[in-house]
């Protein structure tokens, strides 16, 4: 069993979307119970990772207080994989923890369980599963997949689940943690969840 330590892991918080369902407000910066949404994620993961990157394409200055900002290397808001690729290009660690900016209910079990599975398996990706539903924006990825992902995107592919499946991602069960995957996508969600 390999031993993965904090200095082996960089996190990327995906905050680079268009936020069309949020009236084009940058989701990670919207206040939820008086705190920016992204801060909930930072509070949970910071103790388990060497450093934090924030994948963002707007409001770069505002995001800098939460981590080092990286922008998509591909033009035109091409989805989560574009943000993951930009992070993979930047990192020097062996692993990249991927988390979304709009998941304020994540808890310590996310990193612990992904890490435990990565340590005991000979896989390149560990991804959170809730029953049959894959949550690719909650994952731990070996950074040696940078060229693999770049080629996947160069071929015009954008589907996150397809890339994970093509790399035989190890599914990690989080059926007992349903609340962790609640994300806030619309103004109505913010009203209901507070």
N, C-alpha and C positions, 0 to 999 in steps of 0.2 A: 504494500500500500504506500503510495507516494504521500509525502507530507507537504501540504500547501500552506504557506504562512502569509501573513498580512502583506509583507513586502512583495509577494508574488502577484497581487491583485490590484488592478485599477478598475474603478467603476465609471460607467458612463450613464448619465441620466438623460434620457431622450426627451428633449424639449423643443425639437426643431420643426414641428408640424405647422400646418396653416391655421389650425384652430377654427375651421369654418363653422363648426357647431357651437362655438363659443363667441359668435359674433366677431370673429377675428381678434379677440383678446388673447394674449399669450397665456396659455393655460397655467403654466408653472408659476406665473407671477400673480395669479388671482388669489385674493385672500380667502382662506377657508378657516373659520373660527379665529380670525385676526392674524393668521400666519400665511405667508405665500405657500401655495400648494407644494412646491418643490422642497421647501424646508422640512416637511415631514419625512421625505425620502432621505435627505441628507442626514437628519438626526438619527435615523436607524442604521444607515450603512457606513457612516464615517469611521466608526471604530474598527471595522473589519477590513478596510482597504487601505492601500498605500497612498493613493490620491484619488480625487474625484474630477472627472471631466463632465462638462455639461454640453450636450449636443444641441446647439441653438442656431437659428438662422435670422432671428430678429431680437431686439432688446439685448444685445450682446453685453453692453455695459452693466445692465441690471443683473444679468445672470453671473457676472464675474465674482460676486460675493459668495456664490454657492460652489464654485469650482472653476477650473481652467476651461474656458469656452473653446469648443471646436465647432467649426461650421462645416456643412456638407461640402465634400469635394466635387460632388455632382450637382449640376444646376437644376433648379425647378422643383424643389420639395418632393423628392422621389421616394419618401417613406422611411420607415425605421432602419432598413438595411443600409441606406445611404449614411445615416448617422452612425451606425455601428461601424461601417467601413472607415469613416473619418477618424473614429476613436482608435480602431485597430492600426491605422497608419501612424497615429501619434504615440501610442503606448510603448513602453519599454519593458513592461512586466510580462509574465507568461500567461496571465489570465485576465479576461475582461468580464466584469460583472455588469450586466445590462439591466437597467430598471427604468420605468417610465416616470415622468414628472407628475403624473396625475393619479398616483396610487397612494393616498394618504394613510391607508390602513395596513401597509406592509409592516411586518414585525421581524424580530431577530431570527425567527425560524427560517425565513427565506434564504439568507446567506448561509446559515448553518447547514441546512438540508442540501442545498446545491453543492456546497463545498464537500460535504460528506460523500455525496455520490460521485463527484469528480475524483476524489482521492481514492476511492475503491474501484473505480472503473477505468478501463482503457478506452476512453471516448474523448472526442474533441468538444462536445457541447453537452451540457446538462440544462434541461429546460423544465420549467414548472408546468405541471398538468393538474387539471381539476376534472377528474373523471376522464372523459374522452376529449376535453377541450384543452388545447395547447395554448400556453401564454408565452409566446416567444420574447416578449419584452421583459420577461422575468427569467433571466438565464445567465449561465456562466460559460464563457467561450474561451478556448485556447487561442491565443493571439497569432499562432502560426497559420490560422485560417485566412489571414489577410488577402493573400493572392487568390485563394479559392473564391472568396466573396467578391473580390474585384472582377474576376472573370465572369461570375454569375451575373453581376450587374451589367457588365459590358455586353453580355448577350441579350440584354433587354428584359431580363427577369426582375421582378419586384416583390414577389410573394414571399414573405418572411417564412411561413410554414414550409414552403417548398424547399427553401435553402436549408432549413433545419433538418428536414427529412432526408435530403440528399447527402447530408453529412452524418446520418445515423445518430441523431441526437438522443441522448439518454433521457427518458421521461422520468421526472421526479414527482411523486404523488404528493399533492397538497389538498386532497379532498377534504381534509379536516380543517382547512384554513380558508374557507370560502370568502370571508370578508376581505382578505388580503387583496383580492383581485377586483374589488369594486373600484372603478375609476370614474372620475367626474368629467363628463364630456359635454355637458350642456348647462346653461344657467339654471335650469330646473333641477339638475342633479345637486348643485350647490345648495339650493334651498332645502331639498329633502334630507340630505345627509348631515346637515349641521346639527 
